[in-house]
Amino acid sequence: MDKKIVQPISLPIKGAGGLTGSWRTQRPIYDGSLCNGCLLCWLYCPEAAIAKEDRSIDYNYCKGCGICAVECNRNAIIMVKEEAER
């Protein structure tokens, strides 16, 4: 029996507070060479800021919570300190 992957019901969208990525103090960095395609980062991202197709991260909406890095069992996503000036 094939397992179905359930898609998140939210999409990144500009809210009343603007682009939420400006709140971030840490930023996730994705290394595709370590990724096994499990999609846990995409599934658990509360902001739907990770693209399912290529795991690119939309930094306009990523708040830097680090859930993607915690869920990645291959360490394909690490958190680094956000630059002082973007």
PDB file as gemmi writes it, atoms N, CA and C in Angstrom:
CRYST1    1.000    1.000    1.000  90.00  90.00  90.00 P 1                      
ATOM      1  N   MET A   1       0.836  -1.172   0.000  1.00  0.00           N  
ATOM      2  CA  MET A   1       0.000   0.000   0.000  1.00  0.00           C  
ATOM      3  C   MET A   1       0.891   1.250   0.000  1.00  0.00           C  
ATOM      4  N   ASP A   2       0.644   2.157  -0.918  1.00  0.00           N  
ATOM      5  CA  ASP A   2       1.410   3.397  -1.003  1.00  0.00           C  
ATOM      6  C   ASP A   2       0.916   4.394   0.034  1.00  0.00           C  
ATOM      7  N   LYS A   3       1.864   5.061   0.662  1.00  0.00           N  
ATOM      8  CA  LYS A   3       1.514   6.111   1.621  1.00  0.00           C  
ATOM      9  C   LYS A   3       1.331   7.418   0.874  1.00  0.00           C  
ATOM     10  N   LYS A   4       0.326   8.179   1.237  1.00  0.00           N  
ATOM     11  CA  LYS A   4       0.100   9.497   0.662  1.00  0.00           C  
ATOM     12  C   LYS A   4       0.757  10.542   1.549  1.00  0.00           C  
ATOM     13  N   ILE A   5       1.341  11.531   0.919  1.00  0.00           N  
ATOM     14  CA  ILE A   5       1.910  12.648   1.660  1.00  0.00           C  
ATOM     15  C   ILE A   5       0.834  13.724   1.732  1.00  0.00           C  
ATOM     16  N   VAL A   6       0.505  14.119   2.930  1.00  0.00           N  
ATOM     17  CA  VAL A   6      -0.512  15.134   3.150  1.00  0.00           C  
ATOM     18  C   VAL A   6       0.135  16.500   3.043  1.00  0.00           C  
ATOM     19  N   GLN A   7      -0.463  17.387   2.260  1.00  0.00           N  
ATOM     20  CA  GLN A   7       0.085  18.719   2.088  1.00  0.00           C  
ATOM     21  C   GLN A   7      -0.414  19.648   3.184  1.00  0.00           C  
ATOM     22  N   PRO A   8       0.426  20.605   3.586  1.00  0.00           N  
ATOM     23  CA  PRO A   8      -0.038  21.569   4.585  1.00  0.00           C  
ATOM     24  C   PRO A   8      -1.176  22.407   4.004  1.00  0.00           C  
ATOM     25  N   ILE A   9      -2.037  22.881   4.878  1.00  0.00           N  
ATOM     26  CA  ILE A   9      -3.185  23.635   4.402  1.00  0.00           C  
ATOM     27  C   ILE A   9      -2.903  25.130   4.290  1.00  0.00           C  
ATOM     28  N   SER A  10      -1.737  25.555   4.753  1.00  0.00           N  
ATOM     29  CA  SER A  10      -1.432  26.978   4.698  1.00  0.00           C  
ATOM     30  C   SER A  10      -0.460  27.276   3.563  1.00  0.00           C  
ATOM     31  N   LEU A  11      -0.471  28.504   3.150  1.00  0.00           N  
ATOM     32  CA  LEU A  11       0.459  29.005   2.141  1.00  0.00           C  
ATOM     33  C   LEU A  11       1.063  30.293   2.679  1.00  0.00           C  
ATOM     34  N   PRO A  12       2.325  30.594   2.309  1.00  0.00           N  
ATOM     35  CA  PRO A  12       2.888  31.868   2.777  1.00  0.00           C  
ATOM     36  C   PRO A  12       2.125  33.030   2.151  1.00  0.00           C  
ATOM     37  N   ILE A  13       1.712  33.959   2.967  1.00  0.00           N  
ATOM     38  CA  ILE A  13       0.958  35.113   2.476  1.00  0.00           C  
ATOM     39  C   ILE A  13       1.263  36.319   3.370  1.00  0.00           C  
ATOM     40  N   LYS A  14       1.345  37.481   2.770  1.00  0.00           N  
ATOM     41  CA  LYS A  14       1.629  38.699   3.523  1.00  0.00           C  
ATOM     42  C   LYS A  14       0.458  39.000   4.450  1.00  0.00           C  
ATOM     43  N   GLY A  15       0.739  39.084   5.728  1.00  0.00           N  
ATOM     44  CA  GLY A  15      -0.298  39.350   6.717  1.00  0.00           C  
ATOM     45  C   GLY A  15      -0.354  40.814   7.088  1.00  0.00           C  
ATOM     46  N   ALA A  16      -1.146  41.114   8.075  1.00  0.00           N  
ATOM     47  CA  ALA A  16      -1.317  42.492   8.520  1.00  0.00           C  
ATOM     48  C   ALA A  16      -0.012  43.078   9.038  1.00  0.00           C  
ATOM     49  N   GLY A  17       0.873  42.204   9.540  1.00  0.00           N  
ATOM     50  CA  GLY A  17       2.158  42.664  10.065  1.00  0.00           C  
ATOM     51  C   GLY A  17       3.235  42.785   9.003  1.00  0.00           C  
ATOM     52  N   GLY A  18       2.888  42.546   7.739  1.00  0.00           N  
ATOM     53  CA  GLY A  18       3.863  42.628   6.659  1.00  0.00           C  
ATOM     54  C   GLY A  18       4.540  41.302   6.410  1.00  0.00           C  
ATOM     55  N   LEU A  19       5.709  41.355   5.828  1.00  0.00           N  
ATOM     56  CA  LEU A  19       6.481  40.151   5.549  1.00  0.00           C  
ATOM     57  C   LEU A  19       7.112  39.681   6.857  1.00  0.00           C  
ATOM     58  N   THR A  20       6.738  38.506   7.312  1.00  0.00           N  
ATOM     59  CA  THR A  20       7.109  38.033   8.638  1.00  0.00           C  
ATOM     60  C   THR A  20       8.565  37.610   8.762  1.00  0.00           C  
ATOM     61  N   GLY A  21       9.284  37.492   7.663  1.00  0.00           N  
ATOM     62  CA  GLY A  21      10.684  37.102   7.724  1.00  0.00           C  
ATOM     63  C   GLY A  21      11.576  38.116   8.416  1.00  0.00           C  
ATOM     64  N   SER A  22      11.094  39.328   8.576  1.00  0.00           N  
ATOM     65  CA  SER A  22      11.908  40.359   9.219  1.00  0.00           C  
ATOM     66  C   SER A  22      12.066  40.120  10.720  1.00  0.00           C  
ATOM     67  N   TRP A  23      11.337  39.183  11.289  1.00  0.00           N  
ATOM     68  CA  TRP A  23      11.414  38.884  12.715  1.00  0.00           C  
ATOM     69  C   TRP A  23      12.582  37.967  13.043  1.00  0.00           C  
ATOM     70  N   ARG A  24      13.162  37.369  12.049  1.00  0.00           N  
ATOM     71  CA  ARG A  24      14.125  36.281  12.210  1.00  0.00           C  
ATOM     72  C   ARG A  24      15.429  36.738  12.862  1.00  0.00           C  
ATOM     73  N   THR A  25      15.952  35.922  13.794  1.00  0.00           N  
ATOM     74  CA  THR A  25      17.281  36.140  14.350  1.00  0.00           C  
ATOM     75  C   THR A  25      18.240  35.045  13.883  1.00  0.00           C  
ATOM     76  N   GLN A  26      17.685  33.919  13.419  1.00  0.00           N  
ATOM     77  CA  GLN A  26      18.473  32.840  12.828  1.00  0.00           C  
ATOM     78  C   GLN A  26      17.842  32.463  11.506  1.00  0.00           C  
ATOM     79  N   ARG A  27      18.674  31.987  10.577  1.00  0.00           N  
ATOM     80  CA  ARG A  27      18.190  31.642   9.247  1.00  0.00           C  
ATOM     81  C   ARG A  27      18.576  30.200   8.935  1.00  0.00           C  
ATOM     82  N   PRO A  28      17.648  29.425   8.353  1.00  0.00           N  
ATOM     83  CA  PRO A  28      17.984  28.060   7.951  1.00  0.00           C  
ATOM     84  C   PRO A  28      18.759  28.064   6.640  1.00  0.00           C  
ATOM     85  N   ILE A  29      19.777  27.221   6.572  1.00  0.00           N  
ATOM     86  CA  ILE A  29      20.556  27.033   5.342  1.00  0.00           C  
ATOM     87  C   ILE A  29      20.379  25.583   4.915  1.00  0.00           C  
ATOM     88  N   TYR A  30      19.962  25.383   3.668  1.00  0.00           N  
ATOM     89  CA  TYR A  30      19.668  24.055   3.132  1.00  0.00           C  
ATOM     90  C   TYR A  30      20.829  23.555   2.273  1.00  0.00           C  
ATOM     91  N   ASP A  31      21.260  22.316   2.505  1.00  0.00           N  
ATOM     92  CA  ASP A  31      22.307  21.663   1.712  1.00  0.00           C  
ATOM     93  C   ASP A  31      21.689  20.463   1.002  1.00  0.00           C  
ATOM     94  N   GLY A  32      21.375  20.630  -0.268  1.00  0.00           N  
ATOM     95  CA  GLY A  32      20.718  19.588  -1.047  1.00  0.00           C  
ATOM     96  C   GLY A  32      21.513  18.304  -1.185  1.00  0.00           C  
ATOM     97  N   SER A  33      22.826  18.380  -1.026  1.00  0.00           N  
ATOM     98  CA  SER A  33      23.651  17.175  -1.158  1.00  0.00           C  
ATOM     99  C   SER A  33      23.444  16.208   0.005  1.00  0.00           C  
ATOM    100  N   LEU A  34      22.920  16.712   1.132  1.00  0.00           N  
ATOM    101  CA  LEU A  34      22.669  15.864   2.300  1.00  0.00           C  
ATOM    102  C   LEU A  34      21.218  15.391   2.379  1.00  0.00           C  
ATOM    103  N   CYS A  35      20.342  15.979   1.591  1.00  0.00           N  
ATOM    104  CA  CYS A  35      18.909  15.723   1.657  1.00  0.00           C  
ATOM    105  C   CYS A  35      18.551  14.365   1.054  1.00  0.00           C  
ATOM    106  N   ASN A  36      17.664  13.635   1.744  1.00  0.00           N  
ATOM    107  CA  ASN A  36      17.192  12.363   1.201  1.00  0.00           C  
ATOM    108  C   ASN A  36      15.764  12.468   0.659  1.00  0.00           C  
ATOM    109  N   GLY A  37      15.207  13.667   0.650  1.00  0.00           N  
ATOM    110  CA  GLY A  37      13.887  13.887   0.064  1.00  0.00           C  
ATOM    111  C   GLY A  37      12.722  13.439   0.930  1.00  0.00           C  
ATOM    112  N   CYS A  38      12.891  13.348   2.224  1.00  0.00           N  
ATOM    113  CA  CYS A  38      11.820  12.872   3.112  1.00  0.00           C  
ATOM    114  C   CYS A  38      10.682  13.884   3.252  1.00  0.00           C  
ATOM    115  N   LEU A  39      10.943  15.146   2.979  1.00  0.00           N  
ATOM    116  CA  LEU A  39       9.978  16.246   3.028  1.00  0.00           C  
ATOM    117  C   LEU A  39       9.487  16.595   4.430  1.00  0.00           C  
ATOM    118  N   LEU A  40      10.167  16.143   5.475  1.00  0.00           N  
ATOM    119  CA  LEU A  40       9.752  16.503   6.829  1.00  0.00           C  
ATOM    120  C   LEU A  40       9.879  18.004   7.064  1.00  0.00           C  
ATOM    121  N   CYS A  41      10.907  18.623   6.503  1.00  0.00           N  
ATOM    122  CA  CYS A  41      11.077  20.071   6.662  1.00  0.00           C  
ATOM    123  C   CYS A  41       9.884  20.807   6.066  1.00  0.00           C  
ATOM    124  N   TRP A  42       9.478  20.395   4.907  1.00  0.00           N  
ATOM    125  CA  TRP A  42       8.342  21.005   4.207  1.00  0.00           C  
ATOM    126  C   TRP A  42       7.047  20.775   4.990  1.00  0.00           C  
ATOM    127  N   LEU A  43       6.868  19.566   5.482  1.00  0.00           N  
ATOM    128  CA  LEU A  43       5.645  19.206   6.192  1.00  0.00           C  
ATOM    129  C   LEU A  43       5.498  19.953   7.515  1.00  0.00           C  
ATOM    130  N   TYR A  44       6.588  20.122   8.250  1.00  0.00           N  
ATOM    131  CA  TYR A  44       6.518  20.719   9.582  1.00  0.00           C  
ATOM    132  C   TYR A  44       6.700  22.232   9.612  1.00  0.00           C  
ATOM    133  N   CYS A  45       7.087  22.842   8.515  1.00  0.00           N  
ATOM    134  CA  CYS A  45       7.284  24.295   8.513  1.00  0.00           C  
ATOM    135  C   CYS A  45       5.954  24.997   8.813  1.00  0.00           C  
ATOM    136  N   PRO A  46       5.848  25.712   9.935  1.00  0.00           N  
ATOM    137  CA  PRO A  46       4.576  26.338  10.303  1.00  0.00           C  
ATOM    138  C   PRO A  46       4.188  27.506   9.402  1.00  0.00           C  
ATOM    139  N   GLU A  47       5.137  28.029   8.651  1.00  0.00           N  
ATOM    140  CA  GLU A  47       4.869  29.164   7.774  1.00  0.00           C  
ATOM    141  C   GLU A  47       4.757  28.757   6.306  1.00  0.00           C  
ATOM    142  N   ALA A  48       4.895  27.473   6.005  1.00  0.00           N  
ATOM    143  CA  ALA A  48       4.874  26.977   4.628  1.00  0.00           C  
ATOM    144  C   ALA A  48       5.887  27.739   3.767  1.00  0.00           C  
ATOM    145  N   ALA A  49       7.054  28.015   4.343  1.00  0.00           N  
ATOM    146  CA  ALA A  49       8.082  28.793   3.658  1.00  0.00           C  
ATOM    147  C   ALA A  49       9.059  27.918   2.877  1.00  0.00           C  
ATOM    148  N   ILE A  50       8.896  26.593   2.937  1.00  0.00           N  
ATOM    149  CA  ILE A  50       9.785  25.674   2.236  1.00  0.00           C  
ATOM    150  C   ILE A  50       9.039  25.078   1.052  1.00  0.00           C  
ATOM    151  N   ALA A  51       9.644  25.170  -0.126  1.00  0.00           N  
ATOM    152  CA  ALA A  51       9.021  24.640  -1.343  1.00  0.00           C  
ATOM    153  C   ALA A  51       9.166  23.120  -1.387  1.00  0.00           C  
ATOM    154  N   LYS A  52       8.086  22.451  -1.726  1.00  0.00           N  
ATOM    155  CA  LYS A  52       8.079  20.988  -1.791  1.00  0.00           C  
ATOM    156  C   LYS A  52       9.009  20.477  -2.896  1.00  0.00           C  
ATOM    157  N   GLU A  53       9.043  21.147  -4.012  1.00  0.00           N  
ATOM    158  CA  GLU A  53       9.777  20.668  -5.176  1.00  0.00           C  
ATOM    159  C   GLU A  53      11.283  20.640  -4.979  1.00  0.00           C  
ATOM    160  N   ASP A  54      11.839  21.723  -4.465  1.00  0.00           N  
ATOM    161  CA  ASP A  54      13.303  21.818  -4.385  1.00  0.00           C  
ATOM    162  C   ASP A  54      13.811  22.224  -3.006  1.00  0.00           C  
ATOM    163  N   ARG A  55      12.924  22.316  -2.026  1.00  0.00           N  
ATOM    164  CA  ARG A  55      13.246  22.691  -0.663  1.00  0.00           C  
ATOM    165  C   ARG A  55      13.884  24.075  -0.567  1.00  0.00           C  
ATOM    166  N   SER A  56      13.608  24.924  -1.550  1.00  0.00           N  
ATOM    167  CA  SER A  56      14.077  26.303  -1.427  1.00  0.00           C  
ATOM    168  C   SER A  56      13.278  26.979  -0.315  1.00  0.00           C  
ATOM    169  N   ILE A  57      13.878  27.955   0.325  1.00  0.00           N  
ATOM    170  CA  ILE A  57      13.268  28.602   1.478  1.00  0.00           C  
ATOM    171  C   ILE A  57      12.917  30.041   1.118  1.00  0.00           C  
ATOM    172  N   ASP A  58      11.677  30.407   1.339  1.00  0.00           N  
ATOM    173  CA  ASP A  58      11.233  31.770   1.089  1.00  0.00           C  
ATOM    174  C   ASP A  58      11.519  32.586   2.344  1.00  0.00           C  
ATOM    175  N   TYR A  59      12.633  33.305   2.315  1.00  0.00           N  
ATOM    176  CA  TYR A  59      13.067  34.066   3.483  1.00  0.00           C  
ATOM    177  C   TYR A  59      12.181  35.271   3.780  1.00  0.00           C  
ATOM    178  N   ASN A  60      11.285  35.623   2.861  1.00  0.00           N  
ATOM    179  CA  ASN A  60      10.330  36.690   3.155  1.00  0.00           C  
ATOM    180  C   ASN A  60       9.350  36.273   4.236  1.00  0.00           C  
ATOM    181  N   TYR A  61       9.124  34.956   4.367  1.00  0.00           N  
ATOM    182  CA  TYR A  61       8.138  34.447   5.316  1.00  0.00           C  
ATOM    183  C   TYR A  61       8.733  33.566   6.406  1.00  0.00           C  
ATOM    184  N   CYS A  62       9.949  33.082   6.231  1.00  0.00           N  
ATOM    185  CA  CYS A  62      10.594  32.247   7.245  1.00  0.00           C  
ATOM    186  C   CYS A  62      10.891  33.085   8.476  1.00  0.00           C  
ATOM    187  N   LYS A  63      10.406  32.612   9.645  1.00  0.00           N  
ATOM    188  CA  LYS A  63      10.630  33.336  10.894  1.00  0.00           C  
ATOM    189  C   LYS A  63      11.853  32.840  11.642  1.00  0.00           C  
ATOM    190  N   GLY A  64      12.514  31.810  11.117  1.00  0.00           N  
ATOM    191  CA  GLY A  64      13.725  31.308  11.752  1.00  0.00           C  
ATOM    192  C   GLY A  64      13.467  30.488  12.999  1.00  0.00           C  
ATOM    193  N   CYS A  65      12.343  29.806  13.060  1.00  0.00           N  
ATOM    194  CA  CYS A  65      11.988  29.037  14.260  1.00  0.00           C  
ATOM    195  C   CYS A  65      12.877  27.807  14.441  1.00  0.00           C  
ATOM    196  N   GLY A  66      13.423  27.268  13.346  1.00  0.00           N  
ATOM    197  CA  GLY A  66      14.326  26.130  13.436  1.00  0.00           C  
ATOM    198  C   GLY A  66      13.662  24.767  13.435  1.00  0.00           C  
ATOM    199  N   ILE A  67      12.344  24.717  13.310  1.00  0.00           N  
ATOM    200  CA  ILE A  67      11.656  23.428  13.293  1.00  0.00           C  
ATOM    201  C   ILE A  67      12.156  22.572  12.135  1.00  0.00           C  
ATOM    202  N   CYS A  68      12.391  23.168  10.986  1.00  0.00           N  
ATOM    203  CA  CYS A  68      12.873  22.414   9.822  1.00  0.00           C  
ATOM    204  C   CYS A  68      14.210  21.734  10.130  1.00  0.00           C  
ATOM    205  N   ALA A  69      15.104  22.446  10.796  1.00  0.00           N  
ATOM    206  CA  ALA A  69      16.420  21.892  11.131  1.00  0.00           C  
ATOM    207  C   ALA A  69      16.309  20.777  12.165  1.00  0.00           C  
ATOM    208  N   VAL A  70      15.405  20.929  13.116  1.00  0.00           N  
ATOM    209  CA  VAL A  70      15.205  19.896  14.139  1.00  0.00           C  
ATOM    210  C   VAL A  70      14.620  18.632  13.515  1.00  0.00           C  
ATOM    211  N   GLU A  71      13.685  18.777  12.601  1.00  0.00           N  
ATOM    212  CA  GLU A  71      13.027  17.627  11.985  1.00  0.00           C  
ATOM    213  C   GLU A  71      13.911  16.912  10.960  1.00  0.00           C  
ATOM    214  N   CYS A  72      14.911  17.588  10.418  1.00  0.00           N  
ATOM    215  CA  CYS A  72      15.777  16.985   9.401  1.00  0.00           C  
ATOM    216  C   CYS A  72      16.758  16.006  10.051  1.00  0.00           C  
ATOM    217  N   ASN A  73      16.573  14.721   9.774  1.00  0.00           N  
ATOM    218  CA  ASN A  73      17.445  13.715  10.387  1.00  0.00           C  
ATOM    219  C   ASN A  73      18.755  13.526   9.626  1.00  0.00           C  
ATOM    220  N   ARG A  74      18.952  14.253   8.538  1.00  0.00           N  
ATOM    221  CA  ARG A  74      20.186  14.175   7.755  1.00  0.00           C  
ATOM    222  C   ARG A  74      21.057  15.419   7.914  1.00  0.00           C  
ATOM    223  N   ASN A  75      20.641  16.362   8.752  1.00  0.00           N  
ATOM    224  CA  ASN A  75      21.347  17.640   8.937  1.00  0.00           C  
ATOM    225  C   ASN A  75      21.531  18.400   7.632  1.00  0.00           C  
ATOM    226  N   ALA A  76      20.546  18.283   6.752  1.00  0.00           N  
ATOM    227  CA  ALA A  76      20.579  19.010   5.489  1.00  0.00           C  
ATOM    228  C   ALA A  76      20.170  20.472   5.681  1.00  0.00           C  
ATOM    229  N   ILE A  77      19.616  20.784   6.840  1.00  0.00           N  
ATOM    230  CA  ILE A  77      19.260  22.166   7.180  1.00  0.00           C  
ATOM    231  C   ILE A  77      19.917  22.501   8.508  1.00  0.00           C  
ATOM    232  N   ILE A  78      20.677  23.571   8.501  1.00  0.00           N  
ATOM    233  CA  ILE A  78      21.287  24.062   9.742  1.00  0.00           C  
ATOM    234  C   ILE A  78      20.838  25.500   9.957  1.00  0.00           C  
ATOM    235  N   MET A  79      20.869  25.926  11.194  1.00  0.00           N  
ATOM    236  CA  MET A  79      20.493  27.292  11.527  1.00  0.00           C  
ATOM    237  C   MET A  79      21.770  28.102  11.765  1.00  0.00           C  
ATOM    238  N   VAL A  80      21.811  29.284  11.165  1.00  0.00           N  
ATOM    239  CA  VAL A  80      22.943  30.186  11.359  1.00  0.00           C  
ATOM    240  C   VAL A  80      22.405  31.543  11.813  1.00  0.00           C  
ATOM    241  N   LYS A  81      23.237  32.295  12.494  1.00  0.00           N  
ATOM    242  CA  LYS A  81      22.837  33.613  12.964  1.00  0.00           C  
ATOM    243  C   LYS A  81      22.518  34.510  11.784  1.00  0.00           C  
ATOM    244  N   GLU A  82      21.410  35.217  11.882  1.00  0.00           N  
ATOM    245  CA  GLU A  82      20.991  36.138  10.822  1.00  0.00           C  
ATOM    246  C   GLU A  82      21.983  37.295  10.713  1.00  0.00           C  
ATOM    247  N   GLU A  83      22.243  37.706   9.507  1.00  0.00           N  
ATOM    248  CA  GLU A  83      23.145  38.834   9.295  1.00  0.00           C  
ATOM    249  C   GLU A  83      22.544  40.092   9.890  1.00  0.00           C  
ATOM    250  N   ALA A  84      23.371  40.960  10.387  1.00  0.00           N  
ATOM    251  CA  ALA A  84      22.895  42.191  10.998  1.00  0.00           C  
ATOM    252  C   ALA A  84      22.172  43.060   9.972  1.00  0.00           C  
ATOM    253  N   GLU A  85      22.649  43.043   8.741  1.00  0.00           N  
ATOM    254  CA  GLU A  85      22.035  43.862   7.689  1.00  0.00           C  
ATOM    255  C   GLU A  85      21.806  42.997   6.467  1.00  0.00           C  
ATOM    256  N   ARG A  86      20.574  42.952   5.969  1.00  0.00           N  
ATOM    257  CA  ARG A  86      20.237  42.140   4.797  1.00  0.00           C  
ATOM    258  C   ARG A  86      20.255  42.931   3.541  1.00  0.00           C  
TER     259      ARG A  86                                                      
END                                                                             
